[in-house]
Amino acid sequence: MQTVDVLVVGAGLAGLRTARLLARRELNVLVVDRRRSLSAGIRTTGIFVRRTLDDFDVPDHLLGPGVRDVLLYPPSRRAPIRLTSDRDEYRVADMAAVYEHARRAAESAGARVLLGVRYVGASMGSVRFAGAEPVTARFVVGADGARSRVARDLGLDVNRRFLVGAEIVHPIASGTTTPAFHCVLDPRVAPGYLGWVIDDGRHAHVGVAGYPNAMRTGIRNLLDAFAADAPGHVAPAGPVERRGGPIPVGGVLRRLACPAGLLVGDAAGAVSPLTAGGLDPCLRMSELAAAVTAGYLRTGDQRVLSRYDGGALRARFRGRLLLRRVFAGIRSPAVAEAAVTALRGRALAARILFGDGSFPEVDPRLADPAIDHPRR
Protein backbone atom coordinates (compact mmCIF):
# COMPACT_ATOMS: atom_id res chain seq x y z
CA MET A 1 0.00 0.00 0.00
CA GLN A 2 1.50 3.32 -1.07
CA THR A 3 1.81 6.13 1.46
CA VAL A 4 1.27 9.81 0.76
CA ASP A 5 1.63 12.87 2.93
CA VAL A 6 -1.63 14.42 1.76
CA LEU A 7 -4.59 12.97 -0.10
CA VAL A 8 -6.85 15.60 -1.67
CA VAL A 9 -10.33 14.32 -2.51
CA GLY A 10 -11.80 16.41 -5.30
CA ALA A 11 -10.15 18.04 -8.31
CA GLY A 12 -12.11 21.27 -8.33
CA LEU A 13 -10.50 24.67 -8.02
CA ALA A 14 -10.12 24.43 -4.22
CA GLY A 15 -8.64 20.93 -4.27
CA LEU A 16 -6.22 21.57 -7.12
CA ARG A 17 -4.95 24.84 -5.69
CA THR A 18 -4.46 23.30 -2.25
CA ALA A 19 -2.60 20.40 -3.86
CA ARG A 20 -0.38 22.76 -5.82
CA LEU A 21 0.55 24.80 -2.75
CA LEU A 22 1.29 21.67 -0.70
CA ALA A 23 3.38 20.09 -3.45
CA ARG A 24 5.42 23.30 -3.68
CA ARG A 25 6.21 22.73 -0.01
CA GLU A 26 7.77 19.38 -1.05
CA LEU A 27 4.99 17.22 0.34
CA ASN A 28 3.92 14.02 -1.40
CA VAL A 29 0.43 14.93 -2.63
CA LEU A 30 -2.16 12.77 -4.39
CA VAL A 31 -5.42 14.19 -5.81
CA VAL A 32 -8.32 11.91 -6.74
CA ASP A 33 -11.63 12.74 -8.41
CA ARG A 34 -14.48 10.48 -9.46
CA ARG A 35 -14.88 12.31 -12.78
CA ARG A 36 -13.01 10.90 -15.76
CA SER A 37 -12.74 14.36 -17.28
CA LEU A 38 -12.51 17.75 -15.59
CA SER A 39 -14.86 19.15 -18.24
CA ALA A 40 -17.64 16.85 -16.98
CA GLY A 41 -20.02 17.75 -14.16
CA ILE A 42 -19.16 21.47 -13.99
CA ARG A 43 -21.37 23.08 -11.35
CA THR A 44 -20.36 26.73 -11.48
CA THR A 45 -21.17 29.57 -13.85
CA GLY A 46 -17.53 30.59 -13.65
CA ILE A 47 -18.08 34.26 -12.72
CA PHE A 48 -14.87 35.74 -11.33
CA VAL A 49 -15.08 39.06 -9.50
CA ARG A 50 -12.49 41.79 -9.88
CA ARG A 51 -11.01 41.20 -6.43
CA THR A 52 -10.22 37.57 -7.28
CA LEU A 53 -8.62 38.46 -10.59
CA ASP A 54 -6.51 41.13 -8.87
CA ASP A 55 -5.21 38.67 -6.28
CA PHE A 56 -4.89 35.34 -8.10
CA ASP A 57 -3.27 34.05 -11.26
CA VAL A 58 -6.23 33.19 -13.52
CA PRO A 59 -4.82 33.32 -17.09
CA ASP A 60 -6.33 36.13 -19.12
CA HIS A 61 -6.92 33.98 -22.20
CA LEU A 62 -9.31 31.76 -20.20
CA LEU A 63 -11.55 34.72 -19.37
CA GLY A 64 -14.27 36.45 -21.34
CA PRO A 65 -14.57 40.22 -21.76
CA GLY A 66 -14.89 42.46 -18.74
CA VAL A 67 -18.38 43.28 -17.48
CA ARG A 68 -18.98 46.73 -16.01
CA ASP A 69 -22.78 46.99 -16.14
CA VAL A 70 -25.17 45.21 -13.79
CA LEU A 71 -28.93 45.47 -14.21
CA LEU A 72 -31.15 44.43 -11.29
CA TYR A 73 -34.75 43.74 -12.33
CA PRO A 74 -37.88 43.44 -10.19
CA PRO A 75 -40.40 40.67 -10.98
CA SER A 76 -42.21 42.98 -13.42
CA ARG A 77 -38.93 43.33 -15.40
CA ARG A 78 -39.72 47.06 -15.66
CA ALA A 79 -37.32 49.90 -14.83
CA PRO A 80 -34.30 47.89 -13.68
CA ILE A 81 -31.64 49.43 -11.49
CA ARG A 82 -28.58 49.92 -13.69
CA LEU A 83 -25.19 50.10 -12.01
CA THR A 84 -22.10 50.98 -14.05
CA SER A 85 -18.56 50.68 -12.73
CA ASP A 86 -15.50 52.45 -14.08
CA ARG A 87 -13.63 49.12 -13.85
CA ASP A 88 -14.22 45.58 -15.08
CA GLU A 89 -16.15 44.03 -12.18
CA TYR A 90 -16.80 40.53 -13.57
CA ARG A 91 -15.35 38.17 -16.13
CA VAL A 92 -16.75 34.75 -17.00
CA ALA A 93 -14.22 31.94 -17.33
CA ASP A 94 -14.10 28.84 -19.49
CA MET A 95 -14.20 26.62 -16.42
CA ALA A 96 -13.20 23.40 -18.18
CA ALA A 97 -10.03 25.17 -19.31
CA VAL A 98 -9.53 26.74 -15.85
CA TYR A 99 -9.70 23.30 -14.21
CA GLU A 100 -7.25 21.86 -16.75
CA HIS A 101 -4.88 24.78 -16.14
CA ALA A 102 -5.12 24.20 -12.38
CA ARG A 103 -4.46 20.51 -12.90
CA ARG A 104 -1.32 21.18 -14.94
CA ALA A 105 -0.13 23.68 -12.31
CA ALA A 106 -0.62 21.12 -9.53
CA GLU A 107 1.19 18.42 -11.51
CA SER A 108 4.03 20.79 -12.41
CA ALA A 109 4.47 21.46 -8.69
CA GLY A 110 4.79 17.71 -8.08
CA ALA A 111 1.28 16.56 -7.17
CA ARG A 112 -0.24 13.49 -8.82
CA VAL A 113 -3.81 13.75 -10.12
CA LEU A 114 -5.87 10.61 -10.73
CA LEU A 115 -9.25 10.90 -12.44
CA GLY A 116 -11.93 8.22 -12.53
CA VAL A 117 -11.15 7.28 -8.92
CA ARG A 118 -14.03 7.46 -6.44
CA TYR A 119 -13.33 8.02 -2.75
CA VAL A 120 -15.10 5.35 -0.66
CA GLY A 121 -13.98 6.05 2.89
CA ALA A 122 -11.14 6.66 5.33
CA SER A 123 -10.30 5.15 8.69
CA MET A 124 -7.13 5.30 10.79
CA GLY A 125 -5.13 6.74 7.88
CA SER A 126 -6.20 4.07 5.39
CA VAL A 127 -8.21 5.41 2.45
CA ARG A 128 -10.30 3.20 0.18
CA PHE A 129 -11.29 3.89 -3.42
CA ALA A 130 -13.40 2.45 -6.18
CA GLY A 131 -11.17 2.32 -9.23
CA ALA A 132 -7.77 2.24 -7.52
CA GLU A 133 -5.80 0.51 -4.79
CA PRO A 134 -6.09 1.93 -1.24
CA VAL A 135 -3.46 4.29 0.12
CA THR A 136 -2.20 5.34 3.52
CA ALA A 137 -2.44 9.10 3.97
CA ARG A 138 -0.98 11.16 6.80
CA PHE A 139 -3.63 13.81 6.16
CA VAL A 140 -6.80 14.04 4.05
CA VAL A 141 -8.11 17.25 2.48
CA GLY A 142 -11.82 17.13 1.70
CA ALA A 143 -12.49 19.16 -1.44
CA ASP A 144 -15.37 16.94 -2.46
CA GLY A 145 -18.21 19.42 -2.69
CA ALA A 146 -21.14 20.75 -0.73
CA ARG A 147 -22.27 17.32 0.49
CA SER A 148 -18.81 16.16 1.49
CA ARG A 149 -18.31 12.48 2.29
CA VAL A 150 -14.87 13.29 3.70
CA ALA A 151 -16.41 15.67 6.25
CA ARG A 152 -18.63 12.91 7.58
CA ASP A 153 -15.82 10.36 7.71
CA LEU A 154 -13.56 12.76 9.62
CA GLY A 155 -16.31 13.79 12.04
CA LEU A 156 -16.18 17.42 10.91
CA ASP A 157 -19.12 19.77 10.39
CA VAL A 158 -21.32 19.35 7.32
CA ASN A 159 -23.37 21.85 5.32
CA ARG A 160 -27.06 21.91 6.16
CA ARG A 161 -28.41 25.02 4.42
CA PHE A 162 -28.50 24.96 0.63
CA LEU A 163 -29.74 26.70 -2.42
CA VAL A 164 -30.00 24.62 -5.56
CA GLY A 165 -28.93 26.19 -8.82
CA ALA A 166 -29.23 25.29 -12.49
CA GLU A 167 -28.23 26.98 -15.70
CA ILE A 168 -28.05 26.52 -19.42
CA VAL A 169 -24.90 27.42 -21.33
CA HIS A 170 -24.83 27.79 -25.09
CA PRO A 171 -22.85 29.52 -27.85
CA ILE A 172 -23.95 32.94 -29.07
CA ALA A 173 -23.32 34.67 -32.37
CA SER A 174 -20.34 37.00 -32.26
CA GLY A 175 -21.16 40.67 -31.71
CA THR A 176 -24.81 40.11 -30.75
CA THR A 177 -24.52 41.26 -27.14
CA THR A 178 -22.98 44.01 -25.05
CA PRO A 179 -21.29 42.61 -21.92
CA ALA A 180 -23.69 43.00 -19.00
CA PHE A 181 -24.84 41.04 -15.97
CA HIS A 182 -28.63 40.81 -15.83
CA CYS A 183 -30.04 39.82 -12.41
CA VAL A 184 -33.75 39.24 -11.78
CA LEU A 185 -35.19 39.23 -8.26
CA ASP A 186 -38.33 37.16 -8.73
CA PRO A 187 -39.37 34.56 -6.12
CA ARG A 188 -41.65 32.88 -8.66
CA VAL A 189 -38.61 31.53 -10.52
CA ALA A 190 -35.78 31.93 -7.98
CA PRO A 191 -37.15 31.87 -4.41
CA GLY A 192 -34.52 33.23 -2.05
CA TYR A 193 -32.04 34.13 -4.75
CA LEU A 194 -31.88 35.39 -8.36
CA GLY A 195 -32.25 34.53 -11.99
CA TRP A 196 -29.29 35.66 -14.11
CA VAL A 197 -28.02 36.14 -17.65
CA ILE A 198 -24.36 36.81 -18.41
CA ASP A 199 -22.08 35.94 -21.30
CA ASP A 200 -18.36 35.43 -21.78
CA GLY A 201 -18.27 36.76 -25.32
CA ARG A 202 -18.76 33.30 -26.79
CA HIS A 203 -21.32 31.59 -24.55
CA ALA A 204 -24.43 32.76 -22.74
CA HIS A 205 -25.08 31.59 -19.18
CA VAL A 206 -28.73 31.67 -18.13
CA GLY A 207 -29.59 30.37 -14.67
CA VAL A 208 -31.78 30.37 -11.62
CA ALA A 209 -31.17 29.34 -8.02
CA GLY A 210 -33.28 29.20 -4.92
CA TYR A 211 -34.48 27.16 -1.98
CA PRO A 212 -35.52 23.75 -3.29
CA ASN A 213 -38.53 23.39 -0.97
CA ALA A 214 -40.02 26.53 -2.54
CA MET A 215 -39.51 25.36 -6.14
CA ARG A 216 -42.79 23.56 -6.43
CA THR A 217 -42.66 22.91 -10.19
CA GLY A 218 -39.01 21.82 -10.11
CA ILE A 219 -35.89 23.76 -10.96
CA ARG A 220 -35.68 22.55 -14.55
CA ASN A 221 -39.18 23.85 -15.35
CA LEU A 222 -38.42 27.14 -13.63
CA LEU A 223 -35.18 27.52 -15.56
CA ASP A 224 -36.86 26.83 -18.90
CA ALA A 225 -39.64 29.32 -18.10
CA PHE A 226 -37.10 31.98 -17.09
CA ALA A 227 -34.89 31.41 -20.15
CA ALA A 228 -37.85 31.87 -22.50
CA ASP A 229 -38.01 35.62 -21.85
CA ALA A 230 -35.02 36.43 -19.64
CA PRO A 231 -33.66 39.95 -20.14
CA GLY A 232 -30.43 40.01 -22.11
CA HIS A 233 -30.83 36.44 -23.36
CA VAL A 234 -30.19 35.79 -27.05
CA ALA A 235 -31.00 32.71 -29.09
CA PRO A 236 -28.56 29.78 -28.96
CA ALA A 237 -26.10 29.52 -31.85
CA GLY A 238 -25.18 25.94 -31.00
CA PRO A 239 -25.72 23.04 -28.57
CA VAL A 240 -27.12 23.75 -25.11
CA GLU A 241 -25.31 22.41 -22.03
CA ARG A 242 -27.06 22.09 -18.66
CA ARG A 243 -25.32 22.54 -15.31
CA GLY A 244 -26.58 22.41 -11.77
CA GLY A 245 -25.99 21.47 -8.18
CA PRO A 246 -26.33 22.46 -4.50
CA ILE A 247 -24.90 25.73 -3.18
CA PRO A 248 -24.16 25.90 0.57
CA VAL A 249 -25.25 29.26 2.00
CA GLY A 250 -25.00 28.68 5.74
CA GLY A 251 -21.57 30.33 5.94
CA VAL A 252 -18.19 28.80 6.69
CA LEU A 253 -18.56 25.73 8.90
CA ARG A 254 -17.23 25.95 12.44
CA ARG A 255 -15.28 22.70 12.80
CA LEU A 256 -13.14 22.46 9.69
CA ALA A 257 -10.08 20.51 10.84
CA CYS A 258 -8.95 17.61 12.98
CA PRO A 259 -5.70 15.62 13.23
CA ALA A 260 -6.81 13.41 10.32
CA GLY A 261 -7.66 16.16 7.84
CA LEU A 262 -9.52 19.34 6.94
CA LEU A 263 -12.05 20.77 4.48
CA VAL A 264 -11.77 23.33 1.67
CA GLY A 265 -14.09 24.87 -0.90
CA ASP A 266 -17.80 24.05 -0.85
CA ALA A 267 -17.10 21.21 1.59
CA ALA A 268 -16.04 23.88 4.12
CA GLY A 269 -19.05 26.09 3.35
CA ALA A 270 -16.61 28.57 1.78
CA VAL A 271 -19.31 30.38 -0.16
CA SER A 272 -20.52 33.92 0.39
CA PRO A 273 -23.87 33.44 2.13
CA LEU A 274 -25.26 36.57 0.49
CA THR A 275 -24.12 36.36 -3.14
CA ALA A 276 -23.59 32.56 -3.21
CA GLY A 277 -20.24 33.13 -4.92
CA GLY A 278 -17.71 30.40 -4.22
CA LEU A 279 -14.70 30.93 -6.52
CA ASP A 280 -13.09 33.74 -4.52
CA PRO A 281 -13.63 32.03 -1.12
CA CYS A 282 -12.25 28.70 -2.30
CA LEU A 283 -9.01 30.28 -3.50
CA ARG A 284 -8.53 32.34 -0.34
CA MET A 285 -9.24 29.48 2.04
CA SER A 286 -7.05 27.09 0.05
CA GLU A 287 -4.03 29.22 0.88
CA LEU A 288 -4.76 29.06 4.59
CA ALA A 289 -5.58 25.34 4.37
CA ALA A 290 -2.25 24.60 2.68
CA ALA A 291 -0.32 26.61 5.28
CA VAL A 292 -2.12 24.88 8.16
CA THR A 293 -1.63 21.42 6.65
CA ALA A 294 2.06 21.97 5.99
CA GLY A 295 2.62 23.45 9.45
CA TYR A 296 0.85 20.58 11.18
CA LEU A 297 2.66 17.86 9.21
CA ARG A 298 5.99 19.56 9.79
CA THR A 299 5.59 20.03 13.54
CA GLY A 300 2.93 17.55 14.66
CA ASP A 301 1.57 20.39 16.81
CA GLN A 302 -2.23 20.23 16.89
CA ARG A 303 -2.37 23.88 17.92
CA VAL A 304 -1.57 24.71 14.30
CA LEU A 305 -4.91 23.18 13.28
CA SER A 306 -6.74 25.61 15.55
CA ARG A 307 -5.71 28.42 13.20
CA TYR A 308 -8.04 26.95 10.59
CA ASP A 309 -10.97 28.24 12.56
CA GLY A 310 -14.38 28.45 10.92
CA GLY A 311 -15.83 30.13 13.99
CA ALA A 312 -13.49 33.10 13.61
CA LEU A 313 -14.44 33.49 9.96
CA ARG A 314 -18.15 33.22 10.76
CA ALA A 315 -17.82 36.14 13.15
CA ARG A 316 -16.89 38.30 10.14
CA PHE A 317 -19.98 37.08 8.27
CA ARG A 318 -22.66 38.34 10.65
CA GLY A 319 -23.90 41.06 8.31
CA ARG A 320 -23.96 38.77 5.29
CA LEU A 321 -25.74 36.01 7.18
CA LEU A 322 -28.35 38.52 8.30
CA LEU A 323 -28.87 39.73 4.72
CA ARG A 324 -29.13 36.09 3.60
CA ARG A 325 -32.04 35.64 6.03
CA VAL A 326 -33.67 38.80 4.66
CA PHE A 327 -33.15 37.57 1.11
CA ALA A 328 -34.62 34.18 2.01
CA GLY A 329 -37.75 35.89 3.32
CA ILE A 330 -38.61 37.51 -0.01
CA ARG A 331 -41.22 35.03 -1.18
CA SER A 332 -43.84 37.18 -3.00
CA PRO A 333 -43.53 39.28 -6.18
CA ALA A 334 -44.93 42.32 -4.38
CA VAL A 335 -42.24 42.16 -1.69
CA ALA A 336 -39.54 41.64 -4.34
CA GLU A 337 -40.83 44.64 -6.31
CA ALA A 338 -40.70 46.74 -3.15
CA ALA A 339 -37.19 45.49 -2.32
CA VAL A 340 -35.83 46.59 -5.71
CA THR A 341 -37.55 49.96 -5.31
CA ALA A 342 -35.96 50.35 -1.87
CA LEU A 343 -32.50 49.67 -3.33
CA ARG A 344 -32.89 52.23 -6.10
CA GLY A 345 -30.47 55.10 -5.69
CA ARG A 346 -28.86 53.55 -2.60
CA ALA A 347 -25.21 52.70 -2.15
CA LEU A 348 -26.19 49.31 -0.73
CA ALA A 349 -27.04 47.98 -4.20
CA ALA A 350 -23.56 48.85 -5.50
CA ARG A 351 -21.95 47.50 -2.33
CA ILE A 352 -23.65 44.13 -2.78
CA LEU A 353 -23.06 43.81 -6.51
CA PHE A 354 -19.66 45.53 -6.80
CA GLY A 355 -18.37 45.04 -3.26
CA ASP A 356 -14.81 43.97 -2.54
CA GLY A 357 -15.89 42.39 0.73
CA SER A 358 -18.06 39.46 -0.36
CA PHE A 359 -15.64 37.15 1.48
CA PRO A 360 -13.22 38.16 4.25
CA GLU A 361 -9.50 38.29 3.60
CA VAL A 362 -7.80 35.10 4.80
CA ASP A 363 -4.14 35.49 5.75
CA PRO A 364 -2.15 32.22 5.46
CA ARG A 365 0.52 33.67 7.74
CA LEU A 366 -1.91 33.11 10.61
CA ALA A 367 -1.23 29.39 10.35
CA ASP A 368 2.39 29.33 11.41
CA PRO A 369 4.81 32.26 11.18
CA ALA A 370 7.71 29.84 10.75
CA ILE A 371 6.40 28.46 7.44
CA ASP A 372 7.91 29.77 4.22
CA HIS A 373 5.02 30.94 2.08
CA PRO A 374 5.67 30.58 -1.65
CA ARG A 375 4.80 33.52 -3.82
CA ARG A 376 1.66 33.33 -5.88
Secondary structure by P-SEA (a helix, b strand, c coil): cccccbbbccccaaaaaaaaaaaaaccbbbbbbccccccccccccccccaaaaaccccccccccccccbbbbbcccccccbbbbbccccbbbcaaaaaaaaaaaaaaaabbbbbccbbbccccccccccccbbbbbbcbbbcccccccaaaaaaccccccbbbbbbbbbbbbccccccbbbbbbbcccccccccccccccccbbbbbcccccccccccaaaaaaaaacccccccccccbbbbbcbbbbccccccccccccccccccccccccccccccaaaaaaaaaaaaaaaaaaaacccccccccccaaaaaaaaaaaaaaaaaaaacccaaaaaaaaaaacccaaaaaaaccccccccccccccccccccccc
